[in-house]
Amino acid sequence: MFDPTIYDNLKVGFENYLYDLDNLDELISITDRKDQLELARMSRELVLQFCLRDCPDVTGEVVLNTSLADLASEIMETQGGLPGCRLRLRFRMVIQEPEIQCPAINSILQESWPEQRMKQHIHYVFEDQPATYAVTAEVHFDRSVNEDQMGDIPDLCDHMVNVLTKLLQLHK
């Protein structure tokens, strides 16, 4: 019989809650979903992308991944092993004033996740005038997550929805 891994259980937890926000509550729209198995490294990654209902200009993503070492430690029940997954949250939007809007984006993220590491990437096309900038803002959870955090999924997703609302206001 198949025994689901930590990754599988967390993946189902995120999918269930986010799809309920989409289908039942009609608060968000799931816009993309990736569940990848990287055969060269034997790692797995789930990316669930969503936006507020009828507001596709700002998106949020839950990124959950696990490595071969974590999977092997869990499946082989390695003594002293602490298997788990890595979690990142990503937000994407297009802005026009990065000097003003990027610090504001960082402040919004810091309100919800003050103890986590933040990173922003800015991309633009040189020939485009006036310039627009595609920003990807990431929240990194620099610790392993496992089923002990399963109860945190609703709060985490609700925080993401609140952050999307604030980022959408900044975007307009």
C-alpha positions in Angstrom: 0.0 0.0 0.0 1.2 3.5 -0.8 2.2 5.6 2.2 2.0 9.3 1.3 5.1 11.4 2.0 5.2 14.7 3.9 5.3 16.4 0.5 2.1 14.5 -0.6 0.2 15.4 2.5 1.2 19.1 2.5 0.4 19.3 -1.2 -3.1 17.9 -0.7 -3.6 20.3 2.2 -2.7 23.4 0.1 -4.7 22.1 -2.9 -7.8 21.5 -0.8 -7.8 24.8 0.9 -6.9 26.9 -2.2 -9.4 25.1 -4.4 -12.1 25.6 -1.7 -11.3 29.4 -1.8 -11.7 29.2 -5.6 -14.7 26.9 -6.1 -16.7 27.3 -2.9 -15.9 30.7 -1.6 -15.2 32.2 -5.1 -12.7 34.5 -3.5 -9.7 33.6 -5.7 -9.1 32.0 -9.1 -6.5 29.3 -9.6 -4.6 30.4 -12.7 -1.8 27.8 -12.9 -0.8 24.5 -11.3 2.5 22.6 -11.6 3.3 19.4 -9.9 6.8 18.4 -11.2 9.1 15.4 -10.6 12.7 16.3 -11.5 14.1 13.0 -12.6 17.8 14.2 -12.7 17.7 15.2 -9.0 14.7 13.1 -7.9 13.1 16.1 -6.3 9.5 17.2 -6.4 7.9 20.7 -6.7 4.3 22.0 -6.5 3.4 25.5 -7.7 -0.1 26.7 -7.2 -0.7 30.1 -8.7 -3.8 32.2 -8.0 -5.2 35.7 -8.1 -8.1 37.4 -6.5 -11.4 36.7 -8.4 -11.5 38.9 -11.6 -8.2 40.6 -10.7 -5.4 38.9 -12.7 -2.9 41.8 -12.5 -1.4 40.5 -9.2 -0.8 36.8 -8.6 0.3 34.7 -5.6 2.0 31.4 -5.7 2.6 28.7 -3.1 5.8 26.8 -3.9 6.4 23.6 -2.1 9.4 21.4 -2.8 11.3 18.5 -1.4 14.6 16.9 -2.2 15.8 13.3 -2.7 17.6 13.5 0.7 14.4 14.5 2.4 12.3 11.8 0.6 14.9 9.1 1.3 15.2 10.1 4.9 11.5 9.8 5.3 10.9 6.6 3.3 13.9 4.8 4.8 13.1 6.2 8.3 16.7 7.3 8.8 17.7 7.5 12.4 18.1 11.2 13.4 16.8 12.4 10.0 14.4 15.3 10.0 12.6 15.0 6.7 10.4 17.8 5.4 9.8 20.2 2.6 10.8 23.8 1.7 8.1 26.5 1.3 8.2 29.8 -0.5 5.5 32.3 -1.3 5.7 34.3 -4.5 3.8 37.4 -5.6 4.0 38.8 -9.2 2.9 42.1 -10.6 3.9 44.8 -13.1 4.9 48.2 -11.7 6.1 51.5 -13.2 7.9 53.1 -10.3 10.3 50.5 -8.7 12.0 53.1 -6.5 8.7 53.7 -4.7 6.7 50.5 -5.2 9.4 47.9 -4.4 9.9 49.3 -0.8 6.1 49.4 -0.4 5.8 45.7 -1.6 8.5 44.7 0.9 6.6 46.5 3.7 3.4 44.7 2.8 5.2 41.3 3.0 7.0 42.2 6.2 3.6 42.9 7.9 2.4 39.4 7.4 5.8 37.5 7.6 8.1 39.7 9.7 10.6 37.0 10.6 11.0 35.5 7.1 13.6 36.3 4.5 12.3 38.4 1.6 13.7 38.7 -1.9 12.5 40.8 -4.9 13.4 40.4 -8.6 12.8 43.1 -11.2 12.7 42.3 -14.9 12.1 44.8 -17.7 12.5 45.0 -21.5 15.0 47.6 -22.4 13.3 48.6 -25.6 9.9 49.2 -23.9 9.1 52.9 -23.4 7.7 53.9 -21.1 9.3 51.2 -19.0 7.3 48.7 -17.1 8.9 46.4 -14.6 7.8 42.9 -13.8 8.4 42.3 -10.0 8.5 38.9 -8.3 8.5 39.2 -4.6 9.3 36.1 -2.6 8.9 35.1 1.1 11.4 32.3 2.0 10.7 30.0 5.0 14.3 29.0 5.7 13.3 26.0 7.8 11.9 22.6 6.9 8.1 22.2 7.1 6.2 19.0 7.7 2.8 17.8 8.8 3.2 19.6 12.1 2.4 22.8 10.2 -0.6 21.3 8.4 -2.9 23.4 10.7 -1.1 26.6 9.6 -2.2 26.2 5.9 -5.5 28.1 6.3 -3.9 31.0 8.0 -1.0 31.1 5.6 -3.4 31.1 2.6 -5.7 33.7 4.2 -2.6 35.9 4.7 -1.7 35.5 1.1 -5.2 36.6 0.1 -4.9 39.7 2.3 -1.5 40.5 0.8 -2.9 40.1 -2.7 -5.6 42.7 -1.8 -3.0 45.1 -0.5 -0.7 44.6 -3.5 -3.6 45.1 -5.9 -4.3 48.5 -4.2 -0.7 49.4 -4.7 -0.8 48.3 -8.3 -3.8 50.6 -9.2 
